[in-house]
Amino acid sequence: MPATDALQPPLTPAERAIVKSYGGWTHFMQCFGLKPWEDDDAREGKKILEAFVRDGDDSE
């Protein structure tokens, strides 16, 4: 587990499952070209994650 995974913000169970599928917070962020240690990037990553959860709720 990369040390930057410790920078993960509080997540809901649904968000946590998505992040886990990417291999952790650091890998999730890197997939979108974001740096987990930068606050603006972390906020953007959280917004992306929230959108994934919303999209998943709509399809069910």
Helices and strands as residue ranges (DSSP letters): G 3-7, H 13-21, H 25-31, H 39-59
